[in-house]
Structure formats: C-alpha cells, structure tokens
Amino acid sequence: MASSALIRILYLATCSVVLAVGASAGGNFYEDVDITWGDGRGQILRHGRLITLSLDKYSGSGFQSKNYYLFGRMDMQIRLISGDSAGTVTTYYLSSDTQNPEQTSTHDEVDFEFLGNASGSPYTLQTNIYTQGKGNREMQFELWFDPTKHFHTYSILWNPKHIIFLVDGTPIRDFRNMESKGVAFPNQKPMRIYSTLWDAEDWATQGGRVKTDWSKAPFVASYRNFTVDACVVVDDAESHSGCNSSNFGWWNQELDAESWRKMRRVQRGHMIYNYCDDASRFPQGLPPEC
C-alpha cells in the first residue's frame, strides 16, 4: 500500500493552525469516509483498505469523506466496472454542496466522471468544474489503458492558482485562476470528497443511445489507497483565513515545462471533447477562460 500523506489540520474557526505531524490519511476507510447511501451496496472491506460500490436496477451507492477540505492534493486508486458497463457512471469528485438548497445553486465542484461503455469500447473520462453553481466546462478523454484490469490513480491538485487533474501522475487538465478576467474560481467554500456509482443510461454512453443491460448487474467499482495532503476545515467554516502556509508542498505548485508537454500530448492524443472548442454551444461567445 502506498505511504500515507500527512494531513495538516487547520482550525479555521479560531484562525489557529495545528500541524498534525504523522497523522495519516488513507490508512483506513473506516476512519476517512462514511458510506452515505445504497442500502448495503457500498461496502468497506479488507480491514478498511478497500471500498466497493455496486449498482443494480434498484439503486446505486456512494460514500463521502468525513472531512471538508480547502485546497490540497487528493489521490484515489480506482478499478472501474469490467465488461459491459454502458449506462453507468462512476465518480470521484469534490463538492461544497451541503444539500442546503440555498447553497446548492452557488456550489463549487471538481469532477472526475467515468462514463460506462459497451464491451470493447474505451471508457470515457469526463472532467468538469463548477464555480458559484456554474458548470458546462466539460473536457472528455478516452482512457489510453484498460481501467478495469488494474487500479489506477486519479488525483486532484487544488491550490489558489490552479486545479490540476492527473491520471497516474500525468496531468490531463489545468484550470487556472482567472478571477482577473471575471471567471469565478473555487477558493472560498470547503469541499468534501465524494464517490458514487449510479445509473445514467439516458446520457452516459453514446449520448444515451446505448442503455444499461441490467442482466449484467450488479456492476461493481473498487477504491483503495485514498491519500490526502490538505487544509482540513473544522466546523464547515466558509473561510480560508490562515490557510496560506508555504509549508504545503502543493500550495504554489504548477505545471513545469515537462509536465505541460505531457499534458498537451494527452490532450492531442486522447481528448475527444473540449467545451472551449464548441462554439455552437456558446452563441454569445466562448467562456472567457477559453
């Protein structure tokens, strides 16, 4: 099992900082997450080292982190549904949504969504970002490996200037802070980590043309090695006061020249949709971050 990252715990309510040296994230799912829905379809196994989520025609399942975070690096290893997974969506994402309707309309969210496929077709990885409730920033990739045979690592690096999506350590997308151009950036609302498995046959596979084959159920996705190095927000405080320590290695991290070249190679070779190239979708003009 990969070595666990340190958590630096930030007590924002009192604006004091406590460094929990040696504290572990990723050592045990019993300590890190709660299974929140699915009536037993989500299970923590192997003494807390593995989670499986399952989906059948009656329900999917999901879990969420116990903590809220405001900036950090989050890594999860996932093995996706094997065989015919058409119509299913497996997710791993950050969200500030507290189920409060007043906050949902202005929530922030950072998404990995894995869109199921018919047997023999590549999985589609969709990334998206919501700021102040506004999404429509999809970028889609065909994965260049079989994500059902082995576990692969999916990471979100979130700091005040960048949100970087990585697959097995390779960056695939960099959403930069462009508040100077009037583009909202997630930097105020703490977010939990969520993972879900659910049925989206009306749109997930080939725009909904391929439906879920329920004779293949239950569909199962597996998660392990959840590691976090992040500001942990206590009492769901909606502030980032004091969370500016240069002790965080990711705080000022951005893509260097080699990482940028790797990202561009992935985008040239495997990106199948970019909202910034879809002028027909934005008749009033492309979003300013494009």
C-alpha positions in Angstrom: 0.0 0.0 0.0 1.3 3.5 -0.9 2.7 5.5 2.0 0.1 7.8 3.6 0.3 11.5 3.2 0.4 13.8 6.2 -2.7 15.9 7.0 -2.1 19.4 8.1 -5.2 20.3 10.2 -6.3 23.9 10.1 -8.6 25.1 12.8 -10.2 28.0 10.9 -12.8 28.7 13.5 -10.2 30.2 15.8 -7.7 31.1 13.0 -5.0 29.0 14.6 -3.0 26.4 12.8 -2.2 22.9 14.2 0.2 20.7 12.3 -0.7 17.1 12.9 2.7 15.7 12.2 2.5 12.0 11.4 -1.3 11.9 11.1 -2.5 9.6 8.4 -5.0 9.9 5.6 -5.6 6.8 3.5 -4.7 4.3 6.1 -8.2 3.2 6.8 -11.5 3.9 5.1 -13.4 3.4 8.4 -11.6 6.5 9.6 -11.6 8.6 6.5 -15.1 8.2 4.9 -18.8 7.4 5.5 -20.9 5.3 3.2 -23.9 7.5 2.7 -26.4 5.7 0.5 -27.1 2.4 -1.2 -28.6 0.2 1.5 -25.6 -2.0 1.8 -24.4 -1.8 -1.8 -21.4 0.1 -0.7 -19.0 -1.9 1.5 -15.8 -1.3 3.4 -13.6 -4.4 3.1 -10.2 -5.8 4.0 -10.0 -4.1 7.4 -10.7 -0.7 5.9 -8.3 -0.9 3.0 -10.9 -1.3 0.2 -14.3 0.1 -0.7 -16.6 -1.4 -3.3 -19.6 0.4 -4.7 -22.3 -1.6 -6.6 -25.2 -0.7 -8.8 -28.3 -2.7 -9.7 -31.6 -1.8 -11.2 -32.9 -0.6 -7.8 -30.1 1.6 -6.5 -26.5 2.7 -6.8 -24.3 3.6 -3.9 -21.8 6.2 -2.6 -19.5 7.5 0.1 -18.1 10.8 1.2 -15.1 12.0 3.2 -15.6 12.7 6.9 -13.6 16.0 6.5 -14.1 19.1 4.5 -11.0 20.5 2.7 -10.0 23.9 1.4 -7.1 23.4 -1.0 -4.9 20.3 -1.2 -3.9 17.2 -3.1 -6.3 14.2 -3.1 -5.4 10.9 -4.7 -7.6 7.8 -5.1 -6.9 4.5 -6.8 -9.9 3.1 -8.6 -10.7 0.0 -10.6 -13.7 0.5 -12.8 -16.5 -1.8 -13.8 -15.4 -4.6 -16.1 -17.3 -5.9 -19.1 -20.4 -4.1 -20.4 -20.8 -1.0 -18.2 -22.9 1.0 -20.7 -25.2 3.5 -18.9 -23.3 3.6 -15.7 -21.3 6.5 -14.2 -18.6 6.1 -11.6 -17.5 9.3 -10.0 -14.8 10.7 -7.8 -15.2 14.4 -7.1 -15.0 17.4 -4.7 -18.2 19.3 -3.9 -19.2 22.1 -1.5 -22.9 21.0 -1.8 -24.3 20.5 1.7 -27.8 19.6 0.4 -28.9 23.1 1.6 -30.9 24.5 -1.4 -29.7 28.0 -0.7 -26.1 26.8 -1.2 -26.6 24.2 -3.9 -27.3 27.0 -6.5 -23.9 28.5 -5.8 -21.9 25.4 -5.1 -18.4 24.6 -6.2 -17.4 21.2 -7.6 -14.5 19.5 -9.3 -15.4 16.2 -11.1 -13.9 13.0 -12.4 -16.7 11.1 -14.0 -16.1 7.7 -15.7 -18.8 7.0 -18.3 -19.5 3.4 -18.9 -19.1 1.7 -22.2 -20.3 -1.2 -24.3 -17.9 -4.1 -24.2 -14.8 -3.5 -26.3 -15.2 0.3 -26.4 -12.9 2.6 -24.4 -14.0 4.2 -21.2 -14.7 8.0 -21.4 -13.3 10.1 -18.6 -15.2 13.4 -18.2 -13.8 16.2 -16.1 -15.9 19.2 -15.2 -15.7 22.2 -12.8 -18.5 24.2 -11.2 -17.9 27.6 -9.7 -20.7 29.5 -8.0 -23.1 27.0 -9.4 -21.9 27.4 -13.0 -20.6 24.3 -14.8 -20.6 23.5 -18.5 -16.8 23.1 -18.5 -16.6 19.5 -19.7 -13.4 18.0 -21.1 -13.6 14.4 -22.1 -10.9 11.8 -22.8 -10.7 8.3 -24.0 -8.5 6.4 -21.5 -5.4 5.0 -23.0 -5.4 1.9 -20.9 -7.9 -0.6 -19.6 -9.1 0.9 -16.3 -10.9 -2.3 -15.4 -8.0 -4.7 -15.1 -5.9 -2.9 -12.5 -6.2 0.0 -10.1 -5.1 3.4 -11.5 -4.5 6.6 -9.5 -6.7 9.7 -10.2 -5.6 12.9 -8.5 -6.9 16.4 -7.9 -4.4 19.2 -7.1 -6.2 22.3 -5.9 -4.4 25.4 -4.8 -5.3 29.1 -5.0 -4.0 29.4 -8.6 -4.7 26.0 -10.2 -6.9 22.9 -10.3 -4.9 20.2 -12.0 -6.4 16.8 -12.9 -3.9 13.9 -13.1 -4.1 10.3 -14.1 -1.3 8.0 -12.8 0.7 11.2 -12.1 0.3 12.6 -15.6 -1.6 15.9 -15.8 -4.5 15.9 -18.2 -6.1 19.3 -17.5 -5.1 22.6 -15.8 -7.9 25.0 -14.8 -6.2 28.3 -13.9 -7.4 31.0 -11.6 -8.7 33.8 -14.0 -10.6 35.9 -11.5 -8.8 38.9 -13.1 -11.0 38.1 -16.2 -14.2 37.8 -14.2 -14.1 33.9 -14.0 -15.0 32.6 -10.6 -12.5 30.2 -9.0 -13.2 27.8 -6.1 -11.4 29.4 -3.2 -13.9 30.2 -0.6 -16.1 27.1 0.0 -14.7 24.0 1.7 -15.5 20.8 -0.1 -15.8 17.1 0.8 -14.6 14.3 -1.4 -17.4 12.1 -2.8 -17.6 8.9 -4.9 -20.7 7.4 -6.3 -21.9 4.7 -8.8 -25.2 5.3 -10.4 -27.4 4.8 -13.5 -27.3 7.5 -16.2 -28.4 5.5 -19.2 -30.3 8.5 -20.6 -27.0 10.2 -21.4 -23.8 8.4 -20.3 -23.0 6.1 -23.2 -23.1 7.5 -26.8 -25.4 10.2 -25.7 -27.9 7.8 -24.2 -28.2 5.6 -27.4 -26.8 2.6 -25.6 -28.8 1.6 -22.5 -27.9 -0.3 -19.3 -28.0 -4.0 -19.6 -29.4 -5.0 -16.2 -28.7 -8.7 -16.9 -25.1 -7.8 -16.2 -25.8 -6.3 -12.8 -24.6 -5.9 -10.1 -22.0 -3.5 -11.5 -19.0 -3.0 -9.1 -16.3 -0.4 -8.9 -13.5 -0.6 -6.3 -11.5 2.1 -4.5 -8.3 1.9 -2.4 -5.3 4.0 -1.3 -7.1 7.2 -0.6 -4.5 9.8 0.4 -4.9 13.5 1.2 -2.5 16.3 1.9 -4.8 19.3 2.5 -6.2 22.0 4.7 -8.9 20.3 6.8 -11.7 22.7 7.7 -13.2 22.3 11.1 -16.9 23.1 11.7 -17.5 23.6 7.9 -16.3 27.2 8.2 -16.8 29.1 4.9 -13.4 30.9 5.1 -9.9 30.3 4.1 -8.4 32.7 6.6 -5.0 31.4 7.7 -4.8 28.7 5.1 -1.8 30.2 3.3 1.1 28.3 4.8 4.1 27.8 2.5 4.7 24.5 4.4 2.3 22.9 2.0 4.3 21.5 -1.0 1.3 21.8 -3.3 0.4 25.4 -2.3 2.4 27.1 -5.1 2.6 24.1 -7.4 2.0 24.5 -11.1 3.0 22.7 -14.3 6.6 22.9 -15.2 7.6 22.8 -18.9 7.9 19.0 -19.0 4.6 18.5 -17.2 2.9 20.9 -19.6 4.3 18.9 -22.6 2.9 15.7 -21.1 -0.5 17.3 -20.6 -0.5 18.5 -24.2 0.4 15.1 -25.5 -2.5 13.5 -23.7 -4.9 16.2 -24.9 -3.7 15.9 -28.5 -3.9 12.1 -28.5 -6.9 11.3 -26.2 -9.1 14.3 -25.7 -12.4 13.8 -27.6 -14.3 16.9 -26.4 -13.4 20.3 -25.1 -16.0 22.9 -24.3 -13.6 25.6 -25.3 -13.8 24.2 -28.9 -17.6 24.0 -29.0 -18.5 27.5 -30.4 -22.0 26.2 -31.3 -22.8 25.7 -27.7 -21.9 29.3 -26.8 -23.6 31.5 -29.3 -22.8 34.6 -27.3 -19.1 33.7 -27.4 -16.8 31.2 -25.7 -16.3 31.5 -21.9 -13.6 34.0 -21.0 -11.3 31.3 -19.6 -11.1 29.7 -23.1 
